[in-house]
Amino acid sequence: MEKLVGFYVGEHNSRLPHSAFRGQTPDEMYFGTGNAVPEELAAAKVEAGHERMEVNRALTCPVCDPDLN
């Protein structure tokens, strides 16, 4: 049981990002190694939004595009 608890605590602290820490893990917050994480996540969010818009705008359907009928 102690081994499982140790495993969980290690995983929680080193791998699981936390919303209260703006996407950083508890270890990144404690050791100060994740300062770039919030900016990286914000940039990835913007990029994902642009990619989604491109894909959605490229979609067509028979109702909207009579050439598909």
N, CA, C and O atoms as a Tripos MOL2 file, in Angstrom:
@<TRIPOS>MOLECULE
protein
  276   275    69     0     0
PROTEIN
NO_CHARGES

@<TRIPOS>ATOM
      1 N           0.8290   -1.1960    0.0000 N.3       1 MET1
      2 CA          0.0000    0.0000    0.0000 C.3       1 MET1
      3 C           0.8740    1.2600    0.0000 C.2       1 MET1
      4 O           0.5810    2.2200   -0.7130 O.2       1 MET1
      5 N           1.9240    1.2560    0.7820 N.am      2 GLU2
      6 CA          2.8150    2.4170    0.8560 C.3       2 GLU2
      7 C           3.4550    2.7000   -0.5000 C.2       2 GLU2
      8 O           3.6560    3.8550   -0.8740 O.2       2 GLU2
      9 N           3.7720    1.6300   -1.2330 N.am      3 LYS3
     10 CA          4.3710    1.7910   -2.5520 C.3       3 LYS3
     11 C           3.3910    2.4640   -3.5160 C.2       3 LYS3
     12 O           3.7830    3.3230   -4.3070 O.2       3 LYS3
     13 N           2.1200    2.0740   -3.4480 N.am      4 LEU4
     14 CA          1.1030    2.6670   -4.3090 C.3       4 LEU4
     15 C           0.8750    4.1390   -3.9750 C.2       4 LEU4
     16 O           0.7260    4.9640   -4.8770 O.2       4 LEU4
     17 N           0.8470    4.4680   -2.7000 N.am      5 VAL5
     18 CA          0.6730    5.8590   -2.2920 C.3       5 VAL5
     19 C           1.8580    6.6900   -2.7760 C.2       5 VAL5
     20 O           1.6750    7.7960   -3.2850 O.2       5 VAL5
     21 N           3.0620    6.1650   -2.6190 N.am      6 GLY6
     22 CA          4.2520    6.8610   -3.0930 C.3       6 GLY6
     23 C           4.2020    7.0880   -4.5940 C.2       6 GLY6
     24 O           4.5560    8.1630   -5.0790 O.2       6 GLY6
     25 N           3.7600    6.0750   -5.3270 N.am      7 PHE7
     26 CA          3.6310    6.2070   -6.7790 C.3       7 PHE7
     27 C           2.6340    7.3090   -7.1240 C.2       7 PHE7
     28 O           2.9160    8.1650   -7.9620 O.2       7 PHE7
     29 N           1.4670    7.2890   -6.4760 N.am      8 TYR8
     30 CA          0.4390    8.2730   -6.7770 C.3       8 TYR8
     31 C           0.9340    9.6870   -6.4660 C.2       8 TYR8
     32 O           0.7540   10.5960   -7.2770 O.2       8 TYR8
     33 N           1.5450    9.8760   -5.3210 N.am      9 VAL9
     34 CA          2.0250   11.2050   -4.9390 C.3       9 VAL9
     35 C           3.0740   11.6870   -5.9340 C.2       9 VAL9
     36 O           3.0600   12.8540   -6.3250 O.2       9 VAL9
     37 N           3.9750   10.8130   -6.3460 N.am     10 GLY10
     38 CA          4.9850   11.1790   -7.3280 C.3      10 GLY10
     39 C           4.3690   11.5730   -8.6580 C.2      10 GLY10
     40 O           4.7670   12.5760   -9.2510 O.2      10 GLY10
     41 N           3.4050   10.8010   -9.1350 N.am     11 GLU11
     42 CA          2.7220   11.1110  -10.3850 C.3      11 GLU11
     43 C           1.9580   12.4280  -10.2700 C.2      11 GLU11
     44 O           2.0100   13.2710  -11.1650 O.2      11 GLU11
     45 N           1.2610   12.5880   -9.1730 N.am     12 HIS12
     46 CA          0.4850   13.8170   -8.9730 C.3      12 HIS12
     47 C           1.3900   15.0410   -8.9900 C.2      12 HIS12
     48 O           1.0660   16.0370   -9.6380 O.2      12 HIS12
     49 N           2.4890   14.9850   -8.3070 N.am     13 ASN13
     50 CA          3.3760   16.1450   -8.2020 C.3      13 ASN13
     51 C           4.1660   16.4220   -9.4650 C.2      13 ASN13
     52 O           4.4690   17.5790   -9.7570 O.2      13 ASN13
     53 N           4.5080   15.3860  -10.2230 N.am     14 SER14
     54 CA          5.4010   15.5990  -11.3620 C.3      14 SER14
     55 C           4.7090   15.5760  -12.7190 C.2      14 SER14
     56 O           5.2810   16.0580  -13.6980 O.2      14 SER14
     57 N           3.5050   15.0360  -12.8100 N.am     15 ARG15
     58 CA          2.8800   14.8660  -14.1240 C.3      15 ARG15
     59 C           1.5460   15.5630  -14.3070 C.2      15 ARG15
     60 O           1.2150   15.9590  -15.4250 O.2      15 ARG15
     61 N           0.7810   15.7240  -13.2610 N.am     16 LEU16
     62 CA         -0.5760   16.2430  -13.4300 C.3      16 LEU16
     63 C          -0.6100   17.7630  -13.3460 C.2      16 LEU16
     64 O          -0.3750   18.3320  -12.2800 O.2      16 LEU16
     65 N          -0.9050   18.4290  -14.4740 N.am     17 PRO17
     66 CA         -1.0080   19.8790  -14.4330 C.3      17 PRO17
     67 C          -2.2320   20.2890  -13.6130 C.2      17 PRO17
     68 O          -3.2160   19.5530  -13.5410 O.2      17 PRO17
     69 N          -2.1610   21.4450  -13.0110 N.am     18 HIS18
     70 CA         -3.2290   21.9080  -12.1340 C.3      18 HIS18
     71 C          -3.7320   23.2560  -12.6240 C.2      18 HIS18
     72 O          -2.9320   24.1430  -12.9260 O.2      18 HIS18
     73 N          -5.0270   23.4200  -12.7060 N.am     19 SER19
     74 CA         -5.5900   24.6750  -13.2060 C.3      19 SER19
     75 C          -5.2700   25.8470  -12.2830 C.2      19 SER19
     76 O          -5.0930   26.9710  -12.7540 O.2      19 SER19
     77 N          -5.1930   25.6020  -10.9860 N.am     20 ALA20
     78 CA         -4.8510   26.6820  -10.0520 C.3      20 ALA20
     79 C          -3.4210   27.1750  -10.2650 C.2      20 ALA20
     80 O          -3.0870   28.2980   -9.8880 O.2      20 ALA20
     81 N          -2.5860   26.3430  -10.8620 N.am     21 PHE21
     82 CA         -1.1940   26.7130  -11.1460 C.3      21 PHE21
     83 C          -1.0210   27.1150  -12.6070 C.2      21 PHE21
     84 O           0.1010   27.1590  -13.1140 O.2      21 PHE21
     85 N          -2.1440   27.4100  -13.2920 N.am     22 ARG22
     86 CA         -2.1350   27.8230  -14.6990 C.3      22 ARG22
     87 C          -1.4320   26.8040  -15.5860 C.2      22 ARG22
     88 O          -0.6400   27.1640  -16.4570 O.2      22 ARG22
     89 N          -1.7320   25.5170  -15.3520 N.am     23 GLY23
     90 CA         -1.2100   24.4490  -16.1980 C.3      23 GLY23
     91 C           0.1040   23.8540  -15.7370 C.2      23 GLY23
     92 O           0.5960   22.9070  -16.3500 O.2      23 GLY23
     93 N           0.6770   24.3750  -14.6880 N.am     24 GLN24
     94 CA          1.9350   23.8330  -14.1790 C.3      24 GLN24
     95 C           1.6540   22.6890  -13.2000 C.2      24 GLN24
     96 O           0.5900   22.6350  -12.5840 O.2      24 GLN24
     97 N           2.6010   21.7970  -13.0690 N.am     25 THR25
     98 CA          2.4880   20.7350  -12.0770 C.3      25 THR25
     99 C           2.8870   21.2860  -10.7120 C.2      25 THR25
    100 O           3.5360   22.3300  -10.6350 O.2      25 THR25
    101 N           2.5090   20.6000   -9.6340 N.am     26 PRO26
    102 CA          2.9580   21.0510   -8.3210 C.3      26 PRO26
    103 C           4.4910   21.1610   -8.2240 C.2      26 PRO26
    104 O           5.0050   22.1010   -7.6190 O.2      26 PRO26
    105 N           5.2140   20.2090   -8.8150 N.am     27 ASP27
    106 CA          6.6800   20.2810   -8.7790 C.3      27 ASP27
    107 C           7.1970   21.5050   -9.5160 C.2      27 ASP27
    108 O           8.1220   22.1660   -9.0430 O.2      27 ASP27
    109 N           6.6100   21.8170  -10.6740 N.am     28 GLU28
    110 CA          7.0460   22.9940  -11.4180 C.3      28 GLU28
    111 C           6.8090   24.2680  -10.6140 C.2      28 GLU28
    112 O           7.6220   25.1920  -10.6510 O.2      28 GLU28
    113 N           5.7100   24.3130   -9.9000 N.am     29 MET29
    114 CA          5.4410   25.4790   -9.0550 C.3      29 MET29
    115 C           6.4540   25.5560   -7.9100 C.2      29 MET29
    116 O           7.0320   26.6120   -7.6500 O.2      29 MET29
    117 N           6.6560   24.4490   -7.2460 N.am     30 TYR30
    118 CA          7.5400   24.4330   -6.0730 C.3      30 TYR30
    119 C           8.9760   24.7750   -6.4510 C.2      30 TYR30
    120 O           9.6300   25.5730   -5.7790 O.2      30 TYR30
    121 N           9.4620   24.1620   -7.5380 N.am     31 PHE31
    122 CA         10.8600   24.3630   -7.9300 C.3      31 PHE31
    123 C          11.0450   25.5590   -8.8710 C.2      31 PHE31
    124 O          12.1790   25.9210   -9.1840 O.2      31 PHE31
    125 N           9.9690   26.1650   -9.3160 N.am     32 GLY32
    126 CA         10.0500   27.3250  -10.1890 C.3      32 GLY32
    127 C          10.5490   27.0160  -11.5890 C.2      32 GLY32
    128 O          11.1730   27.8610  -12.2310 O.2      32 GLY32
    129 N          10.2760   25.8090  -12.0630 N.am     33 THR33
    130 CA         10.7780   25.4010  -13.3810 C.3      33 THR33
    131 C           9.7300   25.4970  -14.4870 C.2      33 THR33
    132 O          10.0430   25.2250  -15.6460 O.2      33 THR33
    133 N           8.5140   25.8710  -14.1650 N.am     34 GLY34
    134 CA          7.4620   25.8840  -15.1710 C.3      34 GLY34
    135 C           6.9670   27.2720  -15.5230 C.2      34 GLY34
    136 O           5.8130   27.4350  -15.9210 O.2      34 GLY34
    137 N           7.8090   28.2610  -15.3850 N.am     35 ASN35
    138 CA          7.3840   29.6460  -15.6230 C.3      35 ASN35
    139 C           6.8620   29.8800  -17.0360 C.2      35 ASN35
    140 O           6.0100   30.7450  -17.2360 O.2      35 ASN35
    141 N           7.3460   29.1390  -18.0090 N.am     36 ALA36
    142 CA          6.9240   29.3380  -19.4030 C.3      36 ALA36
    143 C           5.6430   28.5850  -19.7470 C.2      36 ALA36
    144 O           5.0620   28.8190  -20.8060 O.2      36 ALA36
    145 N           5.1960   27.6950  -18.8800 N.am     37 VAL37
    146 CA          4.0370   26.8520  -19.1870 C.3      37 VAL37
    147 C           2.7790   27.6720  -19.4870 C.2      37 VAL37
    148 O           2.1290   27.3950  -20.4950 O.2      37 VAL37
    149 N           2.3960   28.6580  -18.6790 N.am     38 PRO38
    150 CA          1.1670   29.3990  -18.9990 C.3      38 PRO38
    151 C           1.2200   30.0840  -20.3660 C.2      38 PRO38
    152 O           0.2240   30.0890  -21.0890 O.2      38 PRO38
    153 N           2.3510   30.6520  -20.7230 N.am     39 GLU39
    154 CA          2.4760   31.3070  -22.0250 C.3      39 GLU39
    155 C           2.4200   30.2860  -23.1590 C.2      39 GLU39
    156 O           1.8050   30.5400  -24.1950 O.2      39 GLU39
    157 N           3.0620   29.1310  -22.9650 N.am     40 GLU40
    158 CA          3.0270   28.0750  -23.9770 C.3      40 GLU40
    159 C           1.6030   27.5720  -24.1840 C.2      40 GLU40
    160 O           1.1810   27.3440  -25.3180 O.2      40 GLU40
    161 N           0.8600   27.4000  -23.0880 N.am     41 LEU41
    162 CA         -0.5240   26.9430  -23.2010 C.3      41 LEU41
    163 C          -1.3920   27.9840  -23.8910 C.2      41 LEU41
    164 O          -2.2480   27.6320  -24.7020 O.2      41 LEU41
    165 N          -1.1870   29.2530  -23.5840 N.am     42 ALA42
    166 CA         -1.9630   30.3170  -24.2290 C.3      42 ALA42
    167 C          -1.6800   30.3500  -25.7270 C.2      42 ALA42
    168 O          -2.6020   30.5000  -26.5290 O.2      42 ALA42
    169 N          -0.4130   30.2100  -26.1090 N.am     43 ALA43
    170 CA         -0.0510   30.2080  -27.5370 C.3      43 ALA43
    171 C          -0.6480   28.9840  -28.2350 C.2      43 ALA43
    172 O          -1.1330   29.0930  -29.3620 O.2      43 ALA43
    173 N          -0.6170   27.8270  -27.5820 N.am     44 ALA44
    174 CA         -1.1860   26.6150  -28.1660 C.3      44 ALA44
    175 C          -2.6980   26.7470  -28.3230 C.2      44 ALA44
    176 O          -3.2690   26.2470  -29.2920 O.2      44 ALA44
    177 N          -3.3430   27.4130  -27.3790 N.am     45 LYS45
    178 CA         -4.7930   27.6190  -27.4590 C.3      45 LYS45
    179 C          -5.1420   28.4950  -28.6640 C.2      45 LYS45
    180 O          -6.0850   28.2000  -29.3980 O.2      45 LYS45
    181 N          -4.3870   29.5580  -28.8620 N.am     46 VAL46
    182 CA         -4.6260   30.4440  -30.0060 C.3      46 VAL46
    183 C          -4.4100   29.6870  -31.3120 C.2      46 VAL46
    184 O          -5.2230   29.7900  -32.2300 O.2      46 VAL46
    185 N          -3.3220   28.9300  -31.4000 N.am     47 GLU47
    186 CA         -3.0150   28.1530  -32.6090 C.3      47 GLU47
    187 C          -4.1090   27.1230  -32.8880 C.2      47 GLU47
    188 O          -4.5240   26.9530  -34.0340 O.2      47 GLU47
    189 N          -4.5750   26.4380  -31.8440 N.am     48 ALA48
    190 CA         -5.6340   25.4390  -32.0240 C.3      48 ALA48
    191 C          -6.9120   26.1050  -32.5340 C.2      48 ALA48
    192 O          -7.6190   25.5330  -33.3630 O.2      48 ALA48
    193 N          -7.2100   27.3060  -32.0450 N.am     49 GLY49
    194 CA         -8.3880   28.0320  -32.5190 C.3      49 GLY49
    195 C          -8.2760   28.3710  -33.9950 C.2      49 GLY49
    196 O          -9.2420   28.2310  -34.7440 O.2      49 GLY49
    197 N          -7.0890   28.8200  -34.4170 N.am     50 HIS50
    198 CA         -6.8810   29.1330  -35.8320 C.3      50 HIS50
    199 C          -7.0140   27.8760  -36.6970 C.2      50 HIS50
    200 O          -7.6310   27.9110  -37.7620 O.2      50 HIS50
    201 N          -6.4400   26.7840  -36.2370 N.am     51 GLU51
    202 CA         -6.5310   25.5310  -36.9940 C.3      51 GLU51
    203 C          -7.9780   25.0600  -37.1070 C.2      51 GLU51
    204 O          -8.4010   24.6050  -38.1700 O.2      51 GLU51
    205 N          -8.7440   25.1680  -36.0080 N.am     52 ARG52
    206 CA        -10.1540   24.7620  -36.0420 C.3      52 ARG52
    207 C         -10.9360   25.6120  -37.0350 C.2      52 ARG52
    208 O         -11.7610   25.0930  -37.7860 O.2      52 ARG52
    209 N         -10.6770   26.9120  -37.0380 N.am     53 MET53
    210 CA        -11.3940   27.7880  -37.9750 C.3      53 MET53
    211 C         -11.0550   27.4410  -39.4150 C.2      53 MET53
    212 O         -11.9450   27.4380  -40.2650 O.2      53 MET53
    213 N          -9.8100   27.1530  -39.7100 N.am     54 GLU54
    214 CA         -9.4230   26.7670  -41.0740 C.3      54 GLU54
    215 C         -10.1240   25.4970  -41.5100 C.2      54 GLU54
    216 O         -10.6400   25.4150  -42.6240 O.2      54 GLU54
    217 N         -10.1410   24.5030  -40.6290 N.am     55 VAL55
    218 CA        -10.7950   23.2350  -40.9580 C.3      55 VAL55
    219 C         -12.2930   23.4510  -41.1560 C.2      55 VAL55
    220 O         -12.8730   22.9550  -42.1220 O.2      55 VAL55
    221 N         -12.9160   24.1890  -40.2440 N.am     56 ASN56
    222 CA        -14.3590   24.4180  -40.3480 C.3      56 ASN56
    223 C         -14.7120   25.2020  -41.6070 C.2      56 ASN56
    224 O         -15.7300   24.9180  -42.2390 O.2      56 ASN56
    225 N         -13.9120   26.1630  -41.9750 N.am     57 ARG57
    226 CA        -14.1920   26.9600  -43.1670 C.3      57 ARG57
    227 C         -13.9910   26.1570  -44.4490 C.2      57 ARG57
    228 O         -14.5780   26.4820  -45.4810 O.2      57 ARG57
    229 N         -13.1720   25.1200  -44.3920 N.am     58 ALA58
    230 CA        -12.9160   24.2920  -45.5620 C.3      58 ALA58
    231 C         -14.0130   23.2430  -45.7770 C.2      58 ALA58
    232 O         -14.0980   22.6550  -46.8550 O.2      58 ALA58
    233 N         -14.8370   23.0070  -44.7810 N.am     59 LEU59
    234 CA        -15.9050   22.0220  -44.8960 C.3      59 LEU59
    235 C         -17.0250   22.5540  -45.7760 C.2      59 LEU59
    236 O         -17.3390   23.7450  -45.7600 O.2      59 LEU59
    237 N         -17.6150   21.6600  -46.5360 N.am     60 THR60
    238 CA        -18.7630   22.0170  -47.3550 C.3      60 THR60
    239 C         -19.8250   20.9430  -47.2140 C.2      60 THR60
    240 O         -19.5520   19.8260  -46.7760 O.2      60 THR60
    241 N         -21.0200   21.2990  -47.5860 N.am     61 CYS61
    242 CA        -22.1140   20.3280  -47.5630 C.3      61 CYS61
    243 C         -22.9690   20.5180  -48.8070 C.2      61 CYS61
    244 O         -22.8950   21.5750  -49.4330 O.2      61 CYS61
    245 N         -23.7760   19.5360  -49.1870 N.am     62 PRO62
    246 CA        -24.5990   19.6510  -50.3980 C.3      62 PRO62
    247 C         -25.5820   20.8130  -50.3420 C.2      62 PRO62
    248 O         -25.9070   21.3800  -51.3850 O.2      62 PRO62
    249 N         -26.0590   21.1800  -49.1810 N.am     63 VAL63
    250 CA        -27.0250   22.2750  -49.0610 C.3      63 VAL63
    251 C         -26.3240   23.6080  -49.3400 C.2      63 VAL63
    252 O         -26.8820   24.4900  -49.9930 O.2      63 VAL63
    253 N         -25.0910   23.7400  -48.8340 N.am     64 CYS64
    254 CA        -24.3640   25.0130  -48.9860 C.3      64 CYS64
    255 C         -23.6360   25.1220  -50.3120 C.2      64 CYS64
    256 O         -23.4130   26.2300  -50.8010 O.2      64 CYS64
    257 N         -23.2610   23.9950  -50.9040 N.am     65 ASP65
    258 CA        -22.4920   24.0100  -52.1360 C.3      65 ASP65
    259 C         -23.2260   23.1940  -53.1880 C.2      65 ASP65
    260 O         -23.1320   21.9670  -53.1810 O.2      65 ASP65
    261 N         -23.9610   23.8440  -54.1000 N.am     66 PRO66
    262 CA        -24.7600   23.1260  -55.0910 C.3      66 PRO66
    263 C         -23.9060   22.2710  -56.0420 C.2      66 PRO66
    264 O         -24.4330   21.3530  -56.6700 O.2      66 PRO66
    265 N         -22.6130   22.5520  -56.1600 N.am     67 ASP67
    266 CA        -21.7490   21.7600  -57.0310 C.3      67 ASP67
    267 C         -21.5540   20.3450  -56.5040 C.2      67 ASP67
    268 O         -21.1200   19.4680  -57.2510 O.2      67 ASP67
    269 N         -21.8630   20.1090  -55.2430 N.am     68 LEU68
    270 CA        -21.6980   18.7610  -54.6790 C.3      68 LEU68
    271 C         -22.8810   17.8500  -55.0080 C.2      68 LEU68
    272 O         -22.7960   16.6410  -54.7950 O.2      68 LEU68
    273 N         -23.9590   18.3910  -55.5120 N.am     69 ASN69
    274 CA        -25.1410   17.5700  -55.8100 C.3      69 ASN69
    275 C         -25.0250   16.8570  -57.1160 C.2      69 ASN69
    276 O         -25.9380   16.1280  -57.5050 O.2      69 ASN69
@<TRIPOS>BOND
     1     1     2 1
     2     2     3 1
     3     3     4 2
     4     3     5 am
     5     5     6 1
     6     6     7 1
     7     7     8 2
     8     7     9 am
     9     9    10 1
    10    10    11 1
    11    11    12 2
    12    11    13 am
    13    13    14 1
    14    14    15 1
    15    15    16 2
    16    15    17 am
    17    17    18 1
    18    18    19 1
    19    19    20 2
    20    19    21 am
    21    21    22 1
    22    22    23 1
    23    23    24 2
    24    23    25 am
    25    25    26 1
    26    26    27 1
    27    27    28 2
    28    27    29 am
    29    29    30 1
    30    30    31 1
    31    31    32 2
    32    31    33 am
    33    33    34 1
    34    34    35 1
    35    35    36 2
    36    35    37 am
    37    37    38 1
    38    38    39 1
    39    39    40 2
    40    39    41 am
    41    41    42 1
    42    42    43 1
    43    43    44 2
    44    43    45 am
    45    45    46 1
    46    46    47 1
    47    47    48 2
    48    47    49 am
    49    49    50 1
    50    50    51 1
    51    51    52 2
    52    51    53 am
    53    53    54 1
    54    54    55 1
    55    55    56 2
    56    55    57 am
    57    57    58 1
    58    58    59 1
    59    59    60 2
    60    59    61 am
    61    61    62 1
    62    62    63 1
    63    63    64 2
    64    63    65 am
    65    65    66 1
    66    66    67 1
    67    67    68 2
    68    67    69 am
    69    69    70 1
    70    70    71 1
    71    71    72 2
    72    71    73 am
    73    73    74 1
    74    74    75 1
    75    75    76 2
    76    75    77 am
    77    77    78 1
    78    78    79 1
    79    79    80 2
    80    79    81 am
    81    81    82 1
    82    82    83 1
    83    83    84 2
    84    83    85 am
    85    85    86 1
    86    86    87 1
    87    87    88 2
    88    87    89 am
    89    89    90 1
    90    90    91 1
    91    91    92 2
    92    91    93 am
    93    93    94 1
    94    94    95 1
    95    95    96 2
    96    95    97 am
    97    97    98 1
    98    98    99 1
    99    99   100 2
   100    99   101 am
   101   101   102 1
   102   102   103 1
   103   103   104 2
   104   103   105 am
   105   105   106 1
   106   106   107 1
   107   107   108 2
   108   107   109 am
   109   109   110 1
   110   110   111 1
   111   111   112 2
   112   111   113 am
   113   113   114 1
   114   114   115 1
   115   115   116 2
   116   115   117 am
   117   117   118 1
   118   118   119 1
   119   119   120 2
   120   119   121 am
   121   121   122 1
   122   122   123 1
   123   123   124 2
   124   123   125 am
   125   125   126 1
   126   126   127 1
   127   127   128 2
   128   127   129 am
   129   129   130 1
   130   130   131 1
   131   131   132 2
   132   131   133 am
   133   133   134 1
   134   134   135 1
   135   135   136 2
   136   135   137 am
   137   137   138 1
   138   138   139 1
   139   139   140 2
   140   139   141 am
   141   141   142 1
   142   142   143 1
   143   143   144 2
   144   143   145 am
   145   145   146 1
   146   146   147 1
   147   147   148 2
   148   147   149 am
   149   149   150 1
   150   150   151 1
   151   151   152 2
   152   151   153 am
   153   153   154 1
   154   154   155 1
   155   155   156 2
   156   155   157 am
   157   157   158 1
   158   158   159 1
   159   159   160 2
   160   159   161 am
   161   161   162 1
   162   162   163 1
   163   163   164 2
   164   163   165 am
   165   165   166 1
   166   166   167 1
   167   167   168 2
   168   167   169 am
   169   169   170 1
   170   170   171 1
   171   171   172 2
   172   171   173 am
   173   173   174 1
   174   174   175 1
   175   175   176 2
   176   175   177 am
   177   177   178 1
   178   178   179 1
   179   179   180 2
   180   179   181 am
   181   181   182 1
   182   182   183 1
   183   183   184 2
   184   183   185 am
   185   185   186 1
   186   186   187 1
   187   187   188 2
   188   187   189 am
   189   189   190 1
   190   190   191 1
   191   191   192 2
   192   191   193 am
   193   193   194 1
   194   194   195 1
   195   195   196 2
   196   195   197 am
   197   197   198 1
   198   198   199 1
   199   199   200 2
   200   199   201 am
   201   201   202 1
   202   202   203 1
   203   203   204 2
   204   203   205 am
   205   205   206 1
   206   206   207 1
   207   207   208 2
   208   207   209 am
   209   209   210 1
   210   210   211 1
   211   211   212 2
   212   211   213 am
   213   213   214 1
   214   214   215 1
   215   215   216 2
   216   215   217 am
   217   217   218 1
   218   218   219 1
   219   219   220 2
   220   219   221 am
   221   221   222 1
   222   222   223 1
   223   223   224 2
   224   223   225 am
   225   225   226 1
   226   226   227 1
   227   227   228 2
   228   227   229 am
   229   229   230 1
   230   230   231 1
   231   231   232 2
   232   231   233 am
   233   233   234 1
   234   234   235 1
   235   235   236 2
   236   235   237 am
   237   237   238 1
   238   238   239 1
   239   239   240 2
   240   239   241 am
   241   241   242 1
   242   242   243 1
   243   243   244 2
   244   243   245 am
   245   245   246 1
   246   246   247 1
   247   247   248 2
   248   247   249 am
   249   249   250 1
   250   250   251 1
   251   251   252 2
   252   251   253 am
   253   253   254 1
   254   254   255 1
   255   255   256 2
   256   255   257 am
   257   257   258 1
   258   258   259 1
   259   259   260 2
   260   259   261 am
   261   261   262 1
   262   262   263 1
   263   263   264 2
   264   263   265 am
   265   265   266 1
   266   266   267 1
   267   267   268 2
   268   267   269 am
   269   269   270 1
   270   270   271 1
   271   271   272 2
   272   271   273 am
   273   273   274 1
   274   274   275 1
   275   275   276 2
@<TRIPOS>SUBSTRUCTURE
     1 MET1         2 RESIDUE 1 A MET
     2 GLU2         6 RESIDUE 1 A GLU
     3 LYS3        10 RESIDUE 1 A LYS
     4 LEU4        14 RESIDUE 1 A LEU
     5 VAL5        18 RESIDUE 1 A VAL
     6 GLY6        22 RESIDUE 1 A GLY
     7 PHE7        26 RESIDUE 1 A PHE
     8 TYR8        30 RESIDUE 1 A TYR
     9 VAL9        34 RESIDUE 1 A VAL
    10 GLY10       38 RESIDUE 1 A GLY
    11 GLU11       42 RESIDUE 1 A GLU
    12 HIS12       46 RESIDUE 1 A HIS
    13 ASN13       50 RESIDUE 1 A ASN
    14 SER14       54 RESIDUE 1 A SER
    15 ARG15       58 RESIDUE 1 A ARG
    16 LEU16       62 RESIDUE 1 A LEU
    17 PRO17       66 RESIDUE 1 A PRO
    18 HIS18       70 RESIDUE 1 A HIS
    19 SER19       74 RESIDUE 1 A SER
    20 ALA20       78 RESIDUE 1 A ALA
    21 PHE21       82 RESIDUE 1 A PHE
    22 ARG22       86 RESIDUE 1 A ARG
    23 GLY23       90 RESIDUE 1 A GLY
    24 GLN24       94 RESIDUE 1 A GLN
    25 THR25       98 RESIDUE 1 A THR
    26 PRO26      102 RESIDUE 1 A PRO
    27 ASP27      106 RESIDUE 1 A ASP
    28 GLU28      110 RESIDUE 1 A GLU
    29 MET29      114 RESIDUE 1 A MET
    30 TYR30      118 RESIDUE 1 A TYR
    31 PHE31      122 RESIDUE 1 A PHE
    32 GLY32      126 RESIDUE 1 A GLY
    33 THR33      130 RESIDUE 1 A THR
    34 GLY34      134 RESIDUE 1 A GLY
    35 ASN35      138 RESIDUE 1 A ASN
    36 ALA36      142 RESIDUE 1 A ALA
    37 VAL37      146 RESIDUE 1 A VAL
    38 PRO38      150 RESIDUE 1 A PRO
    39 GLU39      154 RESIDUE 1 A GLU
    40 GLU40      158 RESIDUE 1 A GLU
    41 LEU41      162 RESIDUE 1 A LEU
    42 ALA42      166 RESIDUE 1 A ALA
    43 ALA43      170 RESIDUE 1 A ALA
    44 ALA44      174 RESIDUE 1 A ALA
    45 LYS45      178 RESIDUE 1 A LYS
    46 VAL46      182 RESIDUE 1 A VAL
    47 GLU47      186 RESIDUE 1 A GLU
    48 ALA48      190 RESIDUE 1 A ALA
    49 GLY49      194 RESIDUE 1 A GLY
    50 HIS50      198 RESIDUE 1 A HIS
    51 GLU51      202 RESIDUE 1 A GLU
    52 ARG52      206 RESIDUE 1 A ARG
    53 MET53      210 RESIDUE 1 A MET
    54 GLU54      214 RESIDUE 1 A GLU
    55 VAL55      218 RESIDUE 1 A VAL
    56 ASN56      222 RESIDUE 1 A ASN
    57 ARG57      226 RESIDUE 1 A ARG
    58 ALA58      230 RESIDUE 1 A ALA
    59 LEU59      234 RESIDUE 1 A LEU
    60 THR60      238 RESIDUE 1 A THR
    61 CYS61      242 RESIDUE 1 A CYS
    62 PRO62      246 RESIDUE 1 A PRO
    63 VAL63      250 RESIDUE 1 A VAL
    64 CYS64      254 RESIDUE 1 A CYS
    65 ASP65      258 RESIDUE 1 A ASP
    66 PRO66      262 RESIDUE 1 A PRO
    67 ASP67      266 RESIDUE 1 A ASP
    68 LEU68      270 RESIDUE 1 A LEU
    69 ASN69      274 RESIDUE 1 A ASN
